[in-house]
Amino acid sequence: MHIYDDLDRKLIGILRGDARAPVSKLATLMGVSRATVQARMDRLVDSGAVLGFTIRAREDSGPEGVRAIMMIEVSGQSTTQVIRSLRGLPALHQLHSTNGNWDLVAQISAESLADFDRVLREVRSISGITNSETSILLSSV
């Protein structure tokens, strides 16, 4: 398990805002050398503390599509494997662990109802998922 220090937290915070920032820019923003930034990034990735780098697309930049929240129940000790499988789905935009009746909450986006149906079937076929409940988001208020 990785223990974060202040420099790690600062690096992760900057990367959350711009995961494509070049190492030289990160070094300038953090006030350290490029070698230090690269070593920290390598260590965070190697330890599993950072799972990858991605983009965040504006929700209003594409077609409206279908957006939903899915609550997921996971069996036994399979949570880590289920999370790994879910993270590989492009339609899944956010994933959260939670308490209560559900183990995970996922935000899903799909281009059409047919695509949404396919995503639901794909999620529900993941080994370790025992139950789910999905609510389509109709409008933001």
CYANA upper distance limits for C-alpha pairs under 8 A (distance plus 0.5 A):
  1 MET  CA     47 SER  CA      7.69
  1 MET  CA     49 ALA  CA      8.33
  2 HIS  CA     44 LEU  CA      8.17
  2 HIS  CA     47 SER  CA      6.86
  2 HIS  CA     48 GLY  CA      8.34
  2 HIS  CA     49 ALA  CA      6.74
  4 TYR  CA      8 ASP  CA      6.01
  4 TYR  CA      9 ARG  CA      6.87
  5 ASP  CA      9 ARG  CA      6.85
  6 ASP  CA     10 LYS  CA      6.61
  7 LEU  CA     11 LEU  CA      6.62
  7 LEU  CA     30 MET  CA      8.30
  8 ASP  CA     12 ILE  CA      6.63
  8 ASP  CA     40 ARG  CA      7.52
  9 ARG  CA     13 GLY  CA      6.52
 10 LYS  CA     14 ILE  CA      6.76
 10 LYS  CA     30 MET  CA      7.82
 11 LEU  CA     15 LEU  CA      6.67
 11 LEU  CA     26 LEU  CA      7.93
 11 LEU  CA     30 MET  CA      7.88
 11 LEU  CA     37 VAL  CA      8.36
 12 ILE  CA     16 ARG  CA      6.58
 13 GLY  CA     17 GLY  CA      7.21
 14 ILE  CA     18 ASP  CA      6.82
 14 ILE  CA     19 ALA  CA      8.17
 14 ILE  CA     26 LEU  CA      8.03
 15 LEU  CA     19 ALA  CA      4.85
 15 LEU  CA     20 ARG  CA      7.93
 15 LEU  CA     21 ALA  CA      7.62
 18 ASP  CA     55 ILE  CA      8.41
 19 ALA  CA     53 PHE  CA      6.22
 19 ALA  CA     54 THR  CA      6.73
 19 ALA  CA     55 ILE  CA      7.30
 20 ARG  CA     53 PHE  CA      8.19
 20 ARG  CA     54 THR  CA      8.44
 20 ARG  CA     55 ILE  CA      8.48
 21 ALA  CA     25 LYS  CA      6.88
 21 ALA  CA     26 LEU  CA      7.09
 22 PRO  CA     26 LEU  CA      6.89
 23 VAL  CA     27 ALA  CA      6.56
 23 VAL  CA     34 ARG  CA      6.46
 23 VAL  CA     37 VAL  CA      7.08
 23 VAL  CA     38 GLN  CA      7.27
 24 SER  CA     28 THR  CA      6.81
 24 SER  CA     34 ARG  CA      6.17
 25 LYS  CA     29 LEU  CA      6.69
 26 LEU  CA     30 MET  CA      6.54
 26 LEU  CA     34 ARG  CA      8.20
 26 LEU  CA     37 VAL  CA      7.50
 27 ALA  CA     31 GLY  CA      6.26
 27 ALA  CA     32 VAL  CA      5.60
 27 ALA  CA     33 SER  CA      5.95
 27 ALA  CA     34 ARG  CA      5.67
 27 ALA  CA     36 THR  CA      8.28
 27 ALA  CA     37 VAL  CA      6.50
 28 THR  CA     32 VAL  CA      7.17
 28 THR  CA     33 SER  CA      8.25
 32 VAL  CA     36 THR  CA      6.93
 32 VAL  CA     37 VAL  CA      7.64
 33 SER  CA     37 VAL  CA      7.03
 34 ARG  CA     38 GLN  CA      6.61
 35 ALA  CA     39 ALA  CA      6.51
 36 THR  CA     40 ARG  CA      6.61
 37 VAL  CA     41 MET  CA      6.60
 38 GLN  CA     42 ASP  CA      6.57
 39 ALA  CA     43 ARG  CA      6.61
 40 ARG  CA     44 LEU  CA      6.57
 41 MET  CA     45 VAL  CA      6.66
 42 ASP  CA     46 ASP  CA      6.42
 43 ARG  CA     47 SER  CA      6.42
 44 LEU  CA     48 GLY  CA      6.77
 44 LEU  CA     49 ALA  CA      5.58
 44 LEU  CA     50 VAL  CA      5.83
 45 VAL  CA     49 ALA  CA      6.56
 45 VAL  CA     50 VAL  CA      5.31
 45 VAL  CA     51 LEU  CA      6.84
 45 VAL  CA     52 GLY  CA      7.78
 57 ALA  CA     61 SER  CA      7.91
 58 ARG  CA     62 GLY  CA      8.29
 60 ASP  CA     64 GLU  CA      7.83
 63 PRO  CA    111 GLU  CA      7.43
 64 GLU  CA    111 GLU  CA      7.80
 65 GLY  CA    109 SER  CA      7.52
 65 GLY  CA    110 ALA  CA      6.11
 65 GLY  CA    111 GLU  CA      4.68
 65 GLY  CA    112 SER  CA      5.82
 65 GLY  CA    113 LEU  CA      8.32
 66 VAL  CA    109 SER  CA      6.12
 66 VAL  CA    110 ALA  CA      5.60
 66 VAL  CA    111 GLU  CA      6.58
 66 VAL  CA    112 SER  CA      6.56
 66 VAL  CA    113 LEU  CA      7.18
 66 VAL  CA    116 PHE  CA      7.33
 66 VAL  CA    136 ILE  CA      7.65
 66 VAL  CA    137 LEU  CA      8.05
 67 ARG  CA    107 GLN  CA      7.82
 67 ARG  CA    108 ILE  CA      6.13
 67 ARG  CA    109 SER  CA      4.93
 67 ARG  CA    110 ALA  CA      6.96
 67 ARG  CA    136 ILE  CA      6.40
 67 ARG  CA    137 LEU  CA      5.96
 67 ARG  CA    138 LEU  CA      8.31
 68 ALA  CA    107 GLN  CA      6.34
 68 ALA  CA    108 ILE  CA      5.67
 68 ALA  CA    109 SER  CA      6.99
 68 ALA  CA    134 THR  CA      7.18
 68 ALA  CA    135 SER  CA      5.96
 68 ALA  CA    136 ILE  CA      4.59
 68 ALA  CA    137 LEU  CA      5.52
 69 ILE  CA    105 VAL  CA      7.37
 69 ILE  CA    106 ALA  CA      6.18
 69 ILE  CA    107 GLN  CA      5.18
 69 ILE  CA    108 ILE  CA      6.67
 69 ILE  CA    134 THR  CA      6.18
 69 ILE  CA    135 SER  CA      5.86
 69 ILE  CA    136 ILE  CA      6.95
 69 ILE  CA    137 LEU  CA      7.64
 70 MET  CA    105 VAL  CA      6.13
 70 MET  CA    106 ALA  CA      5.59
 70 MET  CA    107 GLN  CA      6.92
 70 MET  CA    108 ILE  CA      7.82
 70 MET  CA    132 SER  CA      7.15
 70 MET  CA    133 GLU  CA      6.12
 70 MET  CA    134 THR  CA      4.70
 70 MET  CA    135 SER  CA      6.91
 71 MET  CA    102 TRP  CA      6.42
 71 MET  CA    103 ASP  CA      8.01
 71 MET  CA    104 LEU  CA      6.40
 71 MET  CA    105 VAL  CA      5.06
 71 MET  CA    106 ALA  CA      6.99
 71 MET  CA    132 SER  CA      5.89
 71 MET  CA    133 GLU  CA      5.67
 71 MET  CA    134 THR  CA      6.73
 72 ILE  CA    102 TRP  CA      6.04
 72 ILE  CA    103 ASP  CA      6.37
 72 ILE  CA    104 LEU  CA      5.54
 72 ILE  CA    105 VAL  CA      6.59
 72 ILE  CA    106 ALA  CA      8.23
 72 ILE  CA    129 ILE  CA      7.38
 72 ILE  CA    130 THR  CA      8.30
 72 ILE  CA    131 ASN  CA      6.50
 72 ILE  CA    132 SER  CA      4.91
 72 ILE  CA    133 GLU  CA      7.22
 73 GLU  CA    101 ASN  CA      7.93
 73 GLU  CA    102 TRP  CA      5.49
 73 GLU  CA    103 ASP  CA      5.63
 73 GLU  CA    104 LEU  CA      7.20
 73 GLU  CA    129 ILE  CA      6.40
 73 GLU  CA    130 THR  CA      6.15
 73 GLU  CA    131 ASN  CA      5.51
 73 GLU  CA    132 SER  CA      6.47
 74 VAL  CA     78 SER  CA      7.24
 74 VAL  CA     79 THR  CA      6.61
 74 VAL  CA     82 VAL  CA      8.09
 74 VAL  CA    102 TRP  CA      8.41
 74 VAL  CA    103 ASP  CA      6.67
 74 VAL  CA    104 LEU  CA      8.35
 74 VAL  CA    128 GLY  CA      6.05
 74 VAL  CA    129 ILE  CA      5.13
 74 VAL  CA    130 THR  CA      6.11
 74 VAL  CA    131 ASN  CA      7.74
 75 SER  CA     79 THR  CA      7.95
 75 SER  CA    128 GLY  CA      5.81
 75 SER  CA    129 ILE  CA      6.77
 75 SER  CA    130 THR  CA      6.52
 76 GLY  CA    128 GLY  CA      8.31
 78 SER  CA     82 VAL  CA      6.61
 78 SER  CA    128 GLY  CA      6.13
 79 THR  CA     83 ILE  CA      6.56
 79 THR  CA    128 GLY  CA      7.90
 80 THR  CA     84 ARG  CA      6.77
 81 GLN  CA     85 SER  CA      6.77
 81 GLN  CA    128 GLY  CA      8.40
 82 VAL  CA     86 LEU  CA      6.60
 82 VAL  CA    126 ILE  CA      7.43
 82 VAL  CA    127 SER  CA      7.62
 82 VAL  CA    128 GLY  CA      6.78
 82 VAL  CA    129 ILE  CA      7.63
 83 ILE  CA     87 ARG  CA      6.57
 84 ARG  CA     88 GLY  CA      7.27
 85 SER  CA     89 LEU  CA      7.83
 85 SER  CA    126 ILE  CA      7.68
 86 LEU  CA     92 LEU  CA      7.67
 86 LEU  CA    123 VAL  CA      7.61
 87 ARG  CA     92 LEU  CA      7.54
 87 ARG  CA     95 LEU  CA      8.39
 91 ALA  CA    108 ILE  CA      6.02
 91 ALA  CA    109 SER  CA      5.72
 91 ALA  CA    110 ALA  CA      6.55
 91 ALA  CA    119 VAL  CA      7.65
 92 LEU  CA    106 ALA  CA      7.16
 92 LEU  CA    107 GLN  CA      6.39
 92 LEU  CA    108 ILE  CA      5.09
 92 LEU  CA    109 SER  CA      7.04
 93 HIS  CA    106 ALA  CA      7.89
 93 HIS  CA    107 GLN  CA      6.00
 93 HIS  CA    108 ILE  CA      6.29
 93 HIS  CA    109 SER  CA      7.52
 94 GLN  CA    106 ALA  CA      6.08
 94 GLN  CA    107 GLN  CA      5.58
 94 GLN  CA    108 ILE  CA      7.94
 95 LEU  CA    104 LEU  CA      7.38
 95 LEU  CA    105 VAL  CA      6.27
 95 LEU  CA    106 ALA  CA      4.97
 95 LEU  CA    107 GLN  CA      7.04
 96 HIS  CA    104 LEU  CA      6.00
 96 HIS  CA    105 VAL  CA      5.64
 96 HIS  CA    106 ALA  CA      6.89
 97 SER  CA    103 ASP  CA      6.31
 97 SER  CA    104 LEU  CA      4.95
 97 SER  CA    105 VAL  CA      6.86
 98 THR  CA    102 TRP  CA      7.22
 98 THR  CA    103 ASP  CA      5.94
 98 THR  CA    104 LEU  CA      6.14
 98 THR  CA    105 VAL  CA      7.48
 99 ASN  CA    103 ASP  CA      6.77
109 SER  CA    116 PHE  CA      7.92
110 ALA  CA    115 ASP  CA      6.23
110 ALA  CA    116 PHE  CA      5.60
110 ALA  CA    119 VAL  CA      8.17
111 GLU  CA    115 ASP  CA      6.65
111 GLU  CA    116 PHE  CA      7.72
112 SER  CA    116 PHE  CA      6.54
113 LEU  CA    117 ASP  CA      6.54
114 ALA  CA    118 ARG  CA      6.84
115 ASP  CA    119 VAL  CA      6.76
116 PHE  CA    120 LEU  CA      6.75
117 ASP  CA    121 ARG  CA      6.82
118 ARG  CA    122 GLU  CA      6.64
119 VAL  CA    123 VAL  CA      6.62
120 LEU  CA    124 ARG  CA      6.59
121 ARG  CA    125 SER  CA      6.61
122 GLU  CA    126 ILE  CA      7.35
124 ARG  CA    129 ILE  CA      6.90
124 ARG  CA    130 THR  CA      8.45
124 ARG  CA    131 ASN  CA      8.19
124 ARG  CA    132 SER  CA      7.93
125 SER  CA    129 ILE  CA      7.99
